[in-house]
């Protein structure tokens, strides 16, 4: 874990960069004050993302600072927002489906939560302590047989590997929200990396972690955006162009004499 501290930003703004380079003593003091983490992750479907997470809540936003999500304890109600349209919507924790069907083009619609992932070893990614979970050999053999019988989509996973954070105490609800956000298997911990090999032999990295820093958070940083318009569902967050009605036209037929 990198010994740095990042100030918690309001939910609709990116976190400001730390001013100046601190001494080693200042870094150690920052580590002691830190109660959460700042992650920079990349999704092959959603692109580059920033994540702030602690016992108080979780905030996710794309690095272009257009769309985001925030949720906080104790109810973990999910707030989705759009900085361009100044709109937000609220969803109960249980109702938030995350990427959901948005990953179907990559996975063929396979429910990744049904992958039989078993802990294989302790490892690391980008210097971060992690626990590696992999699919069982029985599952991999069954998938291959189903593919040969043409009863499985070629995009279905044949094998998969999930890395979750080790020694990063965050609430289970925060980890679940992050898993749903990316559409990766949930219930194993805070996701750092997920990859799978499809039945046609293609390797897909659905999630990678680029860096992690310790940070100090405040409950105010997880609040929903102020002065934004509340809309009833995520489909209303963006301005969608209305389809023009089909044009009526008259066909002129010229008779040949």
TORDO-124557 format. One record per residue: residue number from 1; y, x, z of N, C-alpha, C in turn; residue in one letter. Coordinates in nm, 3 decimals. Layout:
  num       ny       nx       nz      cay      cax      caz       cy       cx       cz  residuo
  NUM        Y        X        Z        Y        X        Z        Y        X        Z        A
...
***
This chain:
  num       ny       nx       nz      cay      cax      caz       cy       cx       cz  residuo
    1   -0.119    0.085    0.000    0.000    0.000    0.000    0.124    0.088    0.000        X
    2    0.218    0.058   -0.085    0.342    0.134   -0.090    0.428    0.100    0.029        X
    3    0.492    0.200    0.087    0.576    0.174    0.204    0.719    0.151    0.159        X
    4    0.748    0.026    0.124    0.883   -0.011    0.083    0.910   -0.150    0.134        X
    5    1.037   -0.186    0.142    1.073   -0.319    0.190    1.161   -0.385    0.087        X
    6    1.140   -0.516    0.065    1.217   -0.592   -0.032    1.276   -0.713    0.036        X
    7    1.404   -0.740    0.014    1.468   -0.857    0.075    1.415   -0.983    0.011        X
    8    1.394   -1.089    0.090    1.343   -1.215    0.037    1.454   -1.288   -0.033        X
    9    1.426   -1.336   -0.154    1.527   -1.406   -0.233    1.513   -1.555   -0.216        X
   10    1.618   -1.628   -0.254    1.608   -1.773   -0.259    1.506   -1.810   -0.364        X
   11    1.442   -1.929   -0.352    1.331   -1.963   -0.441    1.367   -1.961   -0.588        X
   12    1.492   -1.983   -0.623    1.527   -1.992   -0.764    1.593   -1.866   -0.817        X
   13    1.587   -1.756   -0.740    1.645   -1.631   -0.785    1.547   -1.517   -0.764        X
   14    1.556   -1.416   -0.851    1.472   -1.299   -0.834    1.518   -1.219   -0.713        X
   15    1.425   -1.141   -0.656    1.460   -1.061   -0.539    1.549   -0.946   -0.580        X
   16    1.656   -0.920   -0.504    1.743   -0.807   -0.537    1.673   -0.676   -0.510        X
   17    1.704   -0.574   -0.589    1.644   -0.443   -0.568    1.699   -0.382   -0.441        X
   18    1.617   -0.300   -0.376    1.662   -0.234   -0.254    1.768   -0.131   -0.289        X
   19    1.875   -0.128   -0.216    1.986   -0.039   -0.247    1.958    0.100   -0.191        X
   20    1.952    0.199   -0.281    1.942    0.338   -0.236    1.801    0.377   -0.195        X
   21    1.775    0.505   -0.192    1.644    0.556   -0.153    1.648    0.589   -0.005        X
   22    1.556    0.536    0.072    1.555    0.557    0.216    1.476    0.680    0.254        X
   23    1.491    0.725    0.375    1.417    0.840    0.425    1.278    0.795    0.464        X
   24    1.191    0.890    0.495    1.055    0.858    0.538    1.058    0.776    0.667        X
   25    1.150    0.811    0.757    1.162    0.736    0.883    1.204    0.592    0.856        X
   26    1.297    0.574    0.761    1.341    0.439    0.726    1.227    0.359    0.666        X
   27    1.144    0.426    0.583    1.029    0.358    0.523    0.930    0.313    0.629        X
   28    0.908    0.399    0.731    0.816    0.361    0.837    0.871    0.243    0.916        X
   29    1.002    0.241    0.937    1.065    0.129    1.007    1.054    0.002    0.926        X
   30    1.067    0.015    0.793    1.055   -0.101    0.704    0.914   -0.158    0.711        X
   31    0.813   -0.068    0.716    0.674   -0.114    0.726    0.652   -0.195    0.853        X
   32    0.712   -0.149    0.963    0.694   -0.220    1.090    0.762   -0.356    1.087        X
   33    0.875   -0.364    1.017    0.948   -0.491    1.009    0.885   -0.587    0.910        X
   34    0.808   -0.533    0.815    0.750   -0.616    0.710    0.649   -0.715    0.767        X
   35    0.654   -0.838    0.714    0.556   -0.938    0.755    0.489   -1.003    0.633        X
   36    0.516   -0.948    0.514    0.459   -1.005    0.394    0.449   -0.902    0.283        X
   37    0.425   -0.952    0.161    0.399   -0.862    0.049    0.472   -0.911   -0.076        X
   38    0.510   -0.817   -0.159    0.572   -0.842   -0.288    0.480   -0.784   -0.394        X
   39    0.421   -0.868   -0.477    0.329   -0.822   -0.580    0.388   -0.842   -0.719        X
   40    0.360   -0.748   -0.806    0.392   -0.762   -0.949    0.258   -0.773   -1.019        X
   41    0.231   -0.889   -1.078    0.104   -0.914   -1.143    0.124   -0.957   -1.289        X
   42    0.020   -0.941   -1.369    0.024   -0.980   -1.509   -0.093   -1.072   -1.540        X
   43   -0.062   -1.187   -1.599   -0.162   -1.282   -1.646   -0.163   -1.277   -1.798        X
   44   -0.280   -1.267   -1.858   -0.288   -1.264   -2.003   -0.246   -1.397   -2.064        X
   45   -0.242   -1.503   -1.983   -0.202   -1.635   -2.031   -0.056   -1.662   -1.997        X
   46   -0.013   -1.626   -1.875    0.121   -1.659   -1.828    0.221   -1.545   -1.838        X
   47    0.175   -1.423   -1.858    0.265   -1.309   -1.866    0.292   -1.245   -1.730        X
   48    0.403   -1.172   -1.718    0.437   -1.097   -1.597    0.496   -1.189   -1.490        X
   49    0.450   -1.170   -1.365    0.490   -1.256   -1.255    0.523   -1.174   -1.131        X
   50    0.618   -1.224   -1.051    0.645   -1.170   -0.917    0.593   -1.268   -0.813        X
   51    0.534   -1.216   -0.707    0.481   -1.300   -0.600    0.531   -1.247   -0.467        X
   52    0.589   -1.335   -0.385    0.622   -1.306   -0.247    0.529   -1.390   -0.161        X
   53    0.460   -1.329   -0.066    0.366   -1.405    0.015    0.364   -1.351    0.158        X
   54    0.356   -1.444    0.253    0.344   -1.409    0.395    0.283   -1.529    0.466        X
   55    0.274   -1.521    0.600    0.223   -1.634    0.677    0.315   -1.755    0.665        X
   56    0.441   -1.732    0.624    0.538   -1.840    0.615    0.529   -1.919    0.485        X
   57    0.483   -1.854    0.379    0.477   -1.925    0.251    0.445   -1.834    0.135        X
   58    0.458   -1.890    0.015    0.437   -1.815   -0.108    0.539   -1.858   -0.211        X
   59    0.588   -1.762   -0.287    0.679   -1.792   -0.397    0.633   -1.712   -0.518        X
   60    0.627   -1.778   -0.635    0.585   -1.714   -0.759    0.691   -1.745   -0.865        X
   61    0.732   -1.646   -0.940    0.822   -1.674   -1.052    0.799   -1.572   -1.164        X
   62    0.818   -1.617   -1.288    0.801   -1.526   -1.399    0.916   -1.425   -1.400        X
   63    0.892   -1.309   -1.455    0.990   -1.201   -1.446    1.113   -1.221   -1.536        X
   64    1.110   -1.328   -1.617    1.230   -1.368   -1.690    1.314   -1.463   -1.605        X
   65    1.260   -1.499   -1.488    1.330   -1.584   -1.391    1.366   -1.721   -1.449        X
   66    1.270   -1.781   -1.518    1.292   -1.915   -1.575    1.216   -2.021   -1.496        X
   67    1.087   -2.001   -1.478    1.006   -2.099   -1.405    0.951   -2.037   -1.278        X
   68    0.919   -2.122   -1.180    0.865   -2.071   -1.056    0.798   -2.177   -0.971        X
   69    0.745   -2.130   -0.861    0.673   -2.215   -0.765    0.702   -2.164   -0.626        X
   70    0.716   -2.255   -0.531    0.727   -2.215   -0.392    0.656   -2.317   -0.303        X
   71    0.598   -2.269   -0.195    0.529   -2.355   -0.098    0.533   -2.286    0.037        X
   72    0.537   -2.364    0.144    0.545   -2.304    0.277    0.463   -2.382    0.378        X
   73    0.429   -2.312    0.486    0.355   -2.374    0.596    0.447   -2.475    0.666        X
   74    0.395   -2.577    0.733    0.252   -2.598    0.755    0.183   -2.688    0.651        X
   75    0.260   -2.765    0.571    0.194   -2.859    0.480    0.162   -2.799    0.343        X
   76    0.227   -2.688    0.308    0.203   -2.619    0.182    0.227   -2.708    0.060        X
   77    0.325   -2.799    0.073    0.363   -2.880   -0.042    0.415   -2.787   -0.152        X
   78    0.369   -2.808   -0.274    0.404   -2.719   -0.385    0.528   -2.771   -0.458        X
   79    0.626   -2.684   -0.474    0.748   -2.715   -0.549    0.748   -2.631   -0.676        X
   80    0.747   -2.696   -0.792    0.759   -2.630   -0.921    0.902   -2.648   -0.970        X
   81    0.961   -2.545   -1.026    1.101   -2.557   -1.067    1.128   -2.482   -1.197        X
   82    1.239   -2.520   -1.261    1.282   -2.457   -1.385    1.431   -2.424   -1.371        X
   83    1.464   -2.296   -1.382    1.603   -2.254   -1.364    1.692   -2.288   -1.483        X
   84    1.634   -2.307   -1.600    1.714   -2.341   -1.718    1.761   -2.486   -1.714        X
   85    1.668   -2.576   -1.680    1.701   -2.718   -1.680    1.751   -2.766   -1.543        X
   86    1.738   -2.679   -1.440    1.779   -2.714   -1.303    1.703   -2.838   -1.252        X
   87    1.572   -2.836   -1.273    1.487   -2.947   -1.228    1.373   -2.893   -1.142        X
   88    1.321   -2.979   -1.054    1.204   -2.942   -0.975    1.118   -3.065   -0.952        X
   89    0.992   -3.043   -0.921    0.903   -3.153   -0.885    0.817   -3.108   -0.767        X
   90    0.766   -3.204   -0.691    0.688   -3.176   -0.571    0.547   -3.230   -0.586        X
   91    0.450   -3.152   -0.543    0.309   -3.192   -0.549    0.242   -3.160   -0.416        X
   92    0.158   -3.251   -0.364    0.080   -3.218   -0.244   -0.011   -3.099   -0.273        X
   93   -0.042   -3.022   -0.171   -0.128   -2.904   -0.186   -0.258   -2.939   -0.258        X
   94   -0.320   -3.050   -0.218   -0.449   -3.086   -0.276   -0.439   -3.128   -0.422        X
   95   -0.320   -3.174   -0.463   -0.303   -3.223   -0.600   -0.264   -3.113   -0.698        X
   96   -0.223   -2.998   -0.648   -0.177   -2.893   -0.737   -0.296   -2.830   -0.809        X
   97   -0.298   -2.843   -0.941   -0.411   -2.794   -1.019   -0.388   -2.661   -1.086        X
   98   -0.265   -2.610   -1.080   -0.237   -2.480   -1.140   -0.256   -2.479   -1.290        X
   99   -0.306   -2.367   -1.340   -0.323   -2.349   -1.484   -0.421   -2.450   -1.542        X
  100   -0.526   -2.481   -1.465   -0.621   -2.584   -1.504   -0.667   -2.574   -1.648        X
  101   -0.644   -2.680   -1.726   -0.689   -2.684   -1.865   -0.616   -2.585   -1.953        X
  102   -0.508   -2.529   -1.901   -0.435   -2.430   -1.979   -0.515   -2.304   -2.008        X
  103   -0.625   -2.284   -1.934   -0.709   -2.166   -1.957   -0.827   -2.196   -2.048        X
  104   -0.838   -2.320   -2.094   -0.957   -2.362   -2.170   -0.974   -2.287   -2.302        X
  105   -0.864   -2.246   -2.366   -0.875   -2.172   -2.491   -0.939   -2.035   -2.467        X
  106   -0.922   -1.981   -2.346   -0.981   -1.852   -2.312   -1.123   -1.868   -2.261        X
  107   -1.147   -1.968   -2.177   -1.277   -1.983   -2.109   -1.370   -2.084   -2.177        X
  108   -1.320   -2.155   -2.278   -1.401   -2.259   -2.340   -1.414   -2.383   -2.255        X
  109   -1.331   -2.392   -2.149   -1.336   -2.507   -2.060   -1.433   -2.488   -1.944        X
  110   -1.494   -2.371   -1.931   -1.587   -2.344   -1.822   -1.512   -2.345   -1.689        X
  111   -1.568   -2.412   -1.588   -1.508   -2.417   -1.454   -1.537   -2.286   -1.381        X
  112   -1.437   -2.199   -1.372   -1.458   -2.067   -1.313   -1.491   -2.074   -1.165        X
  113   -1.459   -2.186   -1.099   -1.495   -2.200   -0.958   -1.646   -2.214   -0.938        X
  114   -1.718   -2.239   -1.046   -1.863   -2.251   -1.037   -1.935   -2.118   -1.059        X
  115   -1.859   -2.012   -1.082   -1.922   -1.881   -1.097   -1.985   -1.838   -0.964        X
  116   -2.112   -1.797   -0.966   -2.177   -1.751   -0.842   -2.137   -1.606   -0.812        X
  117   -2.020   -1.589   -0.750   -1.968   -1.456   -0.723   -2.017   -1.407   -0.586        X
  118   -2.074   -1.288   -0.585   -2.125   -1.229   -0.461   -2.057   -1.094   -0.437        X
  119   -2.025   -1.066   -0.310   -1.961   -0.939   -0.278   -2.054   -0.824   -0.312        X
  120   -2.003   -0.728   -0.389   -2.086   -0.614   -0.428   -2.047   -0.486   -0.354        X
  121   -1.915   -0.464   -0.340   -1.872   -0.341   -0.271   -1.723   -0.348   -0.240        X
  122   -1.678   -0.254   -0.159   -1.535   -0.237   -0.136   -1.484   -0.133   -0.235        X
  123   -1.366   -0.159   -0.288   -1.312   -0.073   -0.393   -1.161   -0.070   -0.382        X
  124   -1.093   -0.036   -0.490   -0.947   -0.041   -0.493   -0.900   -0.063   -0.635        X
  125   -0.780   -0.113   -0.650   -0.715   -0.127   -0.780   -0.569   -0.087   -0.764        X
  126   -0.525    0.004   -0.846   -0.389    0.058   -0.836   -0.358    0.110   -0.696        X
  127   -0.459    0.166   -0.630   -0.440    0.218   -0.496   -0.443    0.115   -0.386        X
  128   -0.473   -0.011   -0.421   -0.476   -0.120   -0.323   -0.620   -0.145   -0.280        X
  129   -0.643   -0.155   -0.149   -0.777   -0.183   -0.098   -0.822   -0.321   -0.143        X
  130   -0.945   -0.330   -0.195   -0.994   -0.455   -0.251   -1.142   -0.473   -0.224        X
  131   -1.186   -0.597   -0.233   -1.327   -0.632   -0.225   -1.370   -0.680   -0.363        X
  132   -1.477   -0.623   -0.415   -1.526   -0.659   -0.548   -1.636   -0.764   -0.538        X
  133   -1.620   -0.871   -0.615   -1.722   -0.975   -0.623   -1.766   -0.988   -0.769        X
  134   -1.897   -0.996   -0.790   -1.949   -1.004   -0.927   -2.050   -1.117   -0.939        X
  135   -2.075   -1.159   -1.061   -2.174   -1.264   -1.086   -2.315   -1.209   -1.066        X
  136   -2.405   -1.299   -1.034   -2.544   -1.260   -1.009   -2.619   -1.237   -1.140        X
  137   -2.723   -1.156   -1.136   -2.803   -1.129   -1.256   -2.873   -1.257   -1.305        X
  138   -2.913   -1.345   -1.212   -2.979   -1.471   -1.252   -2.883   -1.557   -1.334        X
  139   -2.757   -1.562   -1.293   -2.657   -1.639   -1.368   -2.638   -1.580   -1.507        X
  140   -2.628   -1.449   -1.514   -2.604   -1.383   -1.642   -2.720   -1.407   -1.739        X
  141   -2.843   -1.404   -1.688   -2.960   -1.430   -1.773   -2.960   -1.575   -1.821        X
  142   -2.926   -1.668   -1.731   -2.923   -1.810   -1.767   -2.818   -1.836   -1.875        X
  143   -2.701   -1.774   -1.859   -2.595   -1.793   -1.958   -2.640   -1.744   -2.095        X
  144   -2.708   -1.631   -2.099   -2.754   -1.576   -2.226   -2.857   -1.667   -2.291        X
  145   -2.948   -1.723   -2.209   -3.049   -1.815   -2.262   -2.984   -1.942   -2.317        X
  146   -2.885   -1.994   -2.243   -2.814   -2.114   -2.290   -2.742   -2.086   -2.421        X
  147   -2.689   -1.966   -2.434   -2.619   -1.930   -2.558   -2.717   -1.923   -2.675        X
  148   -2.833   -1.866   -2.650   -2.935   -1.856   -2.755   -2.986   -1.993   -2.797        X
  149   -2.986   -2.088   -2.703   -3.028   -2.225   -2.734   -2.913   -2.308   -2.791        X
  150   -2.795   -2.245   -2.803   -2.675   -2.311   -2.855   -2.629   -2.427   -2.767        X
  151   -2.653   -2.414   -2.636   -2.607   -2.515   -2.541   -2.490   -2.465   -2.457        X
  152   -2.436   -2.349   -2.492   -2.322   -2.293   -2.421   -2.218   -2.246   -2.523        X
  153   -2.092   -2.275   -2.494   -1.982   -2.232   -2.580   -1.975   -2.079   -2.581        X
  154   -1.954   -2.017   -2.698   -1.946   -1.870   -2.704   -1.836   -1.811   -2.616        X
  155   -1.736   -1.893   -2.577   -1.627   -1.844   -2.492   -1.663   -1.847   -2.344        X
  156   -1.776   -1.911   -2.307   -1.817   -1.916   -2.167   -1.841   -1.775   -2.113        X
  157   -1.816   -1.753   -1.983   -1.844   -1.621   -1.925   -1.994   -1.593   -1.921        X
  158   -2.030   -1.470   -1.957   -2.167   -1.424   -1.935   -2.173   -1.348   -1.803        X
  159   -2.069   -1.270   -1.777   -2.057   -1.198   -1.650   -1.909   -1.194   -1.612        X
  160   -1.882   -1.178   -1.482   -1.743   -1.179   -1.436   -1.728   -1.091   -1.313        X
  161   -1.604   -1.046   -1.292   -1.573   -0.962   -1.175   -1.438   -1.005   -1.119        X
  162   -1.435   -1.029   -0.989   -1.313   -1.067   -0.919   -1.284   -0.965   -0.809        X
  163   -1.160   -0.917   -0.805   -1.116   -0.831   -0.695   -1.018   -0.909   -0.610        X
  164   -1.045   -0.917   -0.480   -0.954   -0.982   -0.387   -0.904   -0.879   -0.287        X
  165   -0.786   -0.904   -0.232   -0.723   -0.808   -0.142   -0.803   -0.791   -0.013        X
  166   -0.816   -0.668    0.029   -0.878   -0.636    0.158   -0.767   -0.592    0.253        X
  167   -0.771   -0.637    0.377   -0.672   -0.601    0.479   -0.532   -0.649    0.443        X
  168   -0.523   -0.765    0.381   -0.394   -0.829    0.355   -0.400   -0.968    0.416        X
  169   -0.363   -0.984    0.542   -0.376   -1.113    0.609   -0.274   -1.215    0.558        X
  170   -0.318   -1.306    0.474   -0.232   -1.414    0.426   -0.307   -1.545    0.446        X
  171   -0.237   -1.657    0.462   -0.304   -1.786    0.481   -0.392   -1.822    0.362        X
  172   -0.502   -1.891    0.391   -0.595   -1.933    0.286   -0.525   -2.022    0.184        X
  173   -0.429   -2.105    0.232   -0.358   -2.196    0.139   -0.277   -2.116    0.036        X
  174   -0.214   -2.008    0.082   -0.135   -1.925   -0.010   -0.225   -1.860   -0.115        X
  175   -0.340   -1.809   -0.071   -0.434   -1.748   -0.164   -0.486   -1.851   -0.265        X
  176   -0.514   -1.972   -0.217   -0.563   -2.078   -0.305   -0.460   -2.116   -0.410        X
  177   -0.335   -2.129   -0.369   -0.228   -2.163   -0.463   -0.217   -2.056   -0.571        X
  178   -0.226   -1.929   -0.532   -0.216   -1.820   -0.630   -0.334   -1.823   -0.727        X
  179   -0.454   -1.850   -0.676   -0.572   -1.859   -0.763   -0.556   -1.974   -0.863        X
  180   -0.511   -2.089   -0.815   -0.493   -2.204   -0.904   -0.384   -2.177   -1.007        X
  181   -0.281   -2.108   -0.966   -0.170   -2.076   -1.056   -0.221   -2.000   -1.179        X
  182   -0.311   -1.904   -1.156   -0.364   -1.824   -1.266   -0.489   -1.884   -1.329        X
  183   -0.550   -1.982   -1.262   -0.673   -2.041   -1.314   -0.795   -1.954   -1.290        X
  184   -0.793   -1.870   -1.185   -0.907   -1.783   -1.154   -0.984   -1.841   -1.035        X
  185   -1.107   -1.794   -1.009   -1.189   -1.850   -0.901   -1.117   -1.845   -0.766        X
  186   -1.125   -1.955   -0.691   -1.057   -1.963   -0.562   -1.157   -1.962   -0.447        X
  187   -1.104   -1.945   -0.327   -1.188   -1.950   -0.208   -1.245   -1.817   -0.165        X
  188   -1.208   -1.708   -0.235   -1.262   -1.575   -0.200   -1.157   -1.485   -0.135        X
  189   -1.029   -1.520   -0.148   -0.922   -1.439   -0.094   -0.806   -1.429   -0.192        X
  190   -0.708   -1.346   -0.159   -0.591   -1.328   -0.245   -0.632   -1.250   -0.370        X
  191   -0.617   -1.308   -0.490   -0.668   -1.241   -0.611   -0.580   -1.125   -0.656        X
  192   -0.643   -1.013   -0.689   -0.575   -0.897   -0.742   -0.611   -0.872   -0.888        X
  193   -0.735   -0.904   -0.924   -0.780   -0.881   -1.062   -0.897   -0.974   -1.093        X
  194   -0.899   -1.025   -1.216   -1.014   -1.104   -1.259   -1.038   -1.076   -1.407        X
  195   -1.163   -1.044   -1.437   -1.202   -1.021   -1.576   -1.342   -1.078   -1.599        X
  196   -1.368   -1.114   -1.724   -1.502   -1.160   -1.758   -1.535   -1.122   -1.901        X
  197   -1.665   -1.113   -1.928   -1.716   -1.089   -2.063   -1.773   -1.219   -2.113        X
  198   -1.725   -1.266   -2.228   -1.771   -1.392   -2.283   -1.910   -1.375   -2.347        X
  199   -1.971   -1.487   -2.380   -2.104   -1.483   -2.441   -2.103   -1.423   -2.581        X
  200   -1.985   -1.410   -2.640   -1.978   -1.341   -2.770   -1.932   -1.195   -2.753        X
  201   -1.935   -1.147   -2.628   -1.910   -1.005   -2.602   -1.766   -0.963   -2.591        X
  202   -1.674   -1.058   -2.576   -1.532   -1.026   -2.565   -1.492   -1.009   -2.418        X
  203   -1.417   -0.901   -2.389   -1.370   -0.876   -2.253   -1.233   -0.939   -2.235        X
  204   -1.219   -1.022   -2.131   -1.092   -1.089   -2.102   -1.044   -1.049   -1.962        X
  205   -0.923   -0.992   -1.955   -0.857   -0.968   -1.827   -0.761   -1.084   -1.805        X
  206   -0.797   -1.178   -1.718   -0.709   -1.292   -1.693   -0.603   -1.261   -1.589        X
  207   -0.625   -1.156   -1.511   -0.528   -1.121   -1.405   -0.539   -0.974   -1.372        X
  208   -0.422   -0.907   -1.360   -0.415   -0.769   -1.316   -0.299   -0.754   -1.219        X
  209   -0.313   -0.667   -1.121   -0.204   -0.636   -1.028   -0.148   -0.499   -1.063        X
  210   -0.018   -0.493   -1.086    0.047   -0.368   -1.125    0.099   -0.290   -1.005        X
  211    0.151   -0.361   -0.903    0.203   -0.292   -0.785    0.213   -0.390   -0.668        X
  212    0.222   -0.334   -0.548    0.238   -0.414   -0.427    0.327   -0.338   -0.330        X
  213    0.417   -0.409   -0.263    0.504   -0.349   -0.163    0.506   -0.436   -0.038        X
  214    0.522   -0.371    0.077    0.544   -0.446    0.200    0.686   -0.501    0.197        X
  215    0.709   -0.617    0.258    0.843   -0.676    0.257    0.865   -0.762    0.380        X
  216    0.990   -0.785    0.410    1.029   -0.875    0.518    1.066   -1.009    0.457        X
  217    1.011   -1.118    0.509    1.038   -1.250    0.454    1.113   -1.337    0.554        X
  218    1.171   -1.443    0.503    1.234   -1.542    0.590    1.194   -1.680    0.540        X
  219    1.184   -1.775    0.630    1.140   -1.909    0.591    1.234   -1.971    0.489        X
  220    1.362   -1.937    0.498    1.460   -1.992    0.404    1.426   -1.953    0.260        X
  221    1.366   -1.837    0.243    1.332   -1.790    0.109    1.227   -1.873    0.039        X
  222    1.153   -1.954    0.115    1.048   -2.037    0.056    1.091   -2.182    0.038        X
  223    1.217   -2.212    0.065    1.265   -2.349    0.049    1.280   -2.384   -0.099        X
  224    1.276   -2.514   -0.128    1.293   -2.557   -0.267    1.437   -2.532   -0.312        X
  225    1.460   -2.517   -0.442    1.595   -2.491   -0.492    1.693   -2.601   -0.452        X
  226    1.815   -2.561   -0.428    1.920   -2.656   -0.390    1.994   -2.705   -0.515        X
  227    2.039   -2.831   -0.509    2.120   -2.890   -0.616    2.047   -2.899   -0.749        X
  228    1.913   -2.901   -0.747    1.835   -2.924   -0.868    1.794   -3.071   -0.871        X
  229    1.765   -3.122   -0.989    1.726   -3.262   -1.003    1.576   -3.278   -0.982        X
  230    1.538   -3.374   -0.897    1.397   -3.402   -0.872    1.341   -3.486   -0.986        X
  231    1.229   -3.443   -1.045    1.161   -3.518   -1.151    1.020   -3.552   -1.103        X
  232    0.957   -3.657   -1.160    0.831   -3.706   -1.104    0.707   -3.621   -1.133        X
  233    0.708   -3.539   -1.238    0.588   -3.461   -1.269    0.627   -3.335   -1.345        X
  234    0.535   -3.236   -1.351    0.567   -3.108   -1.416    0.606   -3.121   -1.562        X
  235    0.558   -3.224   -1.630    0.591   -3.243   -1.770    0.738   -3.270   -1.795        X
  236    0.811   -3.306   -1.689    0.954   -3.338   -1.703    1.044   -3.218   -1.669        X
  237    0.986   -3.105   -1.637    1.066   -2.990   -1.598    1.141   -2.928   -1.717        X
  238    1.083   -2.939   -1.833    1.145   -2.878   -1.951    1.210   -2.985   -2.039        X
  239    1.305   -2.940   -2.121    1.364   -3.029   -2.221    1.273   -3.027   -2.342        X
  240    1.208   -3.140   -2.366    1.119   -3.148   -2.481    1.185   -3.229   -2.591        X
  241    1.181   -3.174   -2.711    1.246   -3.239   -2.824    1.170   -3.366   -2.861        X
  242    1.244   -3.474   -2.875    1.181   -3.599   -2.915    1.142   -3.592   -3.062        X
  243    1.024   -3.646   -3.088    0.979   -3.649   -3.227    1.058   -3.752   -3.305        X
  244    1.103   -3.713   -3.423    1.177   -3.806   -3.508    1.083   -3.909   -3.567        X
  245    1.127   -4.034   -3.578    1.041   -4.136   -3.639    1.013   -4.101   -3.784        X
  246    0.897   -4.139   -3.835    0.864   -4.106   -3.974    0.966   -4.166   -4.070        X
  247    1.006   -4.088   -4.168    1.106   -4.133   -4.263    1.044   -4.230   -4.365        X
  248    1.117   -4.335   -4.391    1.072   -4.430   -4.492    1.129   -4.388   -4.626        X
  249    1.050   -4.394   -4.727    1.100   -4.357   -4.858    1.039   -4.449   -4.963        X
  250    1.110   -4.459   -5.069    1.063   -4.541   -5.181    1.008   -4.449   -5.289        X
  251    0.894   -4.485   -5.338    0.833   -4.406   -5.444    0.872   -4.467   -5.578        X
  252    0.933   -4.387   -5.662    0.973   -4.433   -5.794    0.868   -4.395   -5.896        X
  253    0.820   -4.495   -5.964    0.716   -4.470   -6.063    0.778   -4.491   -6.202        X
  254    0.770   -4.389   -6.283    0.825   -4.400   -6.416    0.712   -4.431   -6.513        X
  255    0.729   -4.539   -6.579    0.627   -4.580   -6.675    0.640   -4.499   -6.804        X
  256    0.530   -4.458   -6.853    0.529   -4.385   -6.981    0.504   -4.483   -7.092        X
  257    0.596   -4.489   -7.182    0.583   -4.583   -7.294    0.499   -4.519   -7.404        X
***
